[in-house]
């Protein structure tokens, strides 16, 4: 029986991860690290209300079998590039570093399609930077997932996302942009959990959208 750790547990993907892990008999404990406790109760869940600006104060709690890193924000929600960098890169790296130093063997990181540390664009650049940073940590196995546009269903609040998903789905019907077919957060979460059950192999694996669908 495994002990799972989740950061970004209140986001769309993290919420799905939490729900599915609580139903999975392979996991006996699900530890989520959040700013504010969500309205959820379960015998397997352990809620840690933490200060992400002071990770050093609680990094000793990062012990278990697998870390699911699904934290992220948008530039508009963060308010500035510096604030987004702190959430998307600094927080996730520091937590991954703490888990790695504590002997957690496996990391599953949700990155982004087009992530590239050499990109001229801010968002794919910082996602690529984080990917390269975590690869240097001492996890036995690292899975970096680069999903396409995520379909969060009823969780979608931004009209632009709805329009984007609708547009891509229409093109997919004509065989266009199939590589960018929207992926539901339910599917992404289930694929991550499936990957987490594979025995650690001392490798870092990056999965693009097609590989995630087929995994």
N, C-alpha and C positions, 0 to 999 in steps of 0.2 A: 504494500500500500504506500502511495506516494504523498508527499507534502508539497503543495503548490504555493508559489508566491506570485502575487499579481500587483503590478503598478499600472495605473490608468484604469482601475476597476470600475470607475463610475462613467467612463466613456462608452460609446456604442459597442465597440469590440470588447472592451473589458467587462462590460455588463453581461454580454453573451458568454464570455469565457467563464465568468463566475457561475452563471446559471448552469452551464453544461458540466463544469467540474463538480458542482455540488451533487449532480445526478450520477456522476461517474464512480462506479465502485472501485476503480483503480486508485482513487485518491481518498485518503482518510482525513486530510486537513487542507483547507483552502484559506490562506492568509492574504488579506488585502490591505494595502497601505494607502490610506486616503487622508485628505485634509478634514473631511467631515463624514461621519458615519452614515451610510445609506440606510434606507428603511428595509433591511433584510435580516431575517433570523433563520438560522439553520444550525443543527448540531455540529456540522463540519466546519463552519465558517469562523474565522478569527479576524476581527476587525481591529486594525492598528491605526489610530488617529495620530498622524505625525506632522512634523514641520519639515517640508522639503527643502527649506533653506538651511536646515541644520541636520543633515543626514548623518553626520558623524555621531550625533547623540543617540541614534537608534539603529545604526548599521549592524549591531550585534544580533538584531532580531531577524536578519536576513539569512536564515538557515533553512535548508530543505532540499528537495530533489530537482526542482525546475523553477526558473524565474520566467514568467510571462511579462514582457515589457510592451505595453500597449498605450503608453502615455503620449499625448500630443495635443496641439492646439492650432489655431489659425492665427494669422497676423492680426486680423480684425479683433479677435477675442483677446489676444495677448496685449494688444495696444502698441507694441513696438517690436522691432526686430530683436533687440536685446532681450526683451521679455520672452519672446518666442524661442530664442536660442536657449535661454535658461531652462525652459520646460522641455523642449524637444531634444536637447543635447545634454546640458549640464546635469540636470536631475537624473535622466535615464542612465547616463554614464556612471555617475557617482554611485547610484544604487546597484548597477550591474557590477561595478568594481567591488563594492562591499560584499555582494553575494558571492562573487568569484573568490575573493579572499577568504570567505567563510566556508569554502568547499562545495558550494552548490555546483553540480556537474553540468547542468544544461541551461542554456538561455534561448528563448524564442523571442525575437525582436520584430515588431511590426514597423517596417520602414515605409517606403513609398515607391511607386513606379517612377522610373527615371532618376532615382537617387544616384548622385555622382558628386564626389567632393570637389571635382574640377568644374562643375557646372557654373555658368554665368548667372544663373538664377538662384535666388536666396534659398527657397524651400528645398529643392532637390540637392543643393549644395550642402546644407546643414544635415540633411538626412544621410548623405554620403559620408560626411565627416563622422557622424556617430557610428556608422557601420564600420569604418576603418578603426575607430577607437576601441570598440568592443572586441574586434578580432584579436587585439593584442592582449586581452585578458586571459586568465588561465582556466576558462571553462573547458570541459572535455569536448562538448559539442555545442555549436552555435548555429541556430537556424535564423537566417535573416529573410523575412518575407516581404516582398514588394508587390502588394495587391494593387489592382486597378482601382478605379473609382468605387468606393464602398456604398452599397445600397443599405441604408439603415432603416428602411421601411418607415414606420410611423415615428421613428426617432428623428427623422430629417426635419430640421427647423428652417434651413435656409432655402429660399425659393430657387436660387441659382443652382443648387445641387439637384433639385428635382428636375429642373429643365435640362441639365447636363445629362443625367441618367436617362431621361426620356429620349433625348436626342440620340445618344449612343445606342440605346435599345432599338430605335427605329433603323439606324444604319446597320446594326447587326442582322436585321431581318433580310437585308440585301447582301449579306456577306462582307460588309465593310466594318473596319475597326474591331474585328473579332478579338484582336489581341488586347483590346481595352474594354471588353465586356464587363459590365458592372458585376461586382461580387457582393453577395449579402454578408453582413457581419456574422450571421449564424453559420454560414459555410466557412468563413475564415476562421472563426473560433473552433469549429469542429476539426478543421485541418491542423490547426496548431496543437490541439490536444492529441490528435493521432500521432503527430511527429514527436511529441514529448514522450511517447511510450517506447520509442525506438532506443535501444541501448546506446549509451554515449560512446563515441568513436574517435575522439580527438580530431575533430575537423570542424571547419566553418563552411556552411552550405548556404548559398543565396538562391532563393526561389523566386523567379519572376511569376507573373500572373498565370501563364499557361501551366507552369510546373505546380503551382498551388492548386489549380483546378484539378490537375491530374494526380496529385499526391494521395 
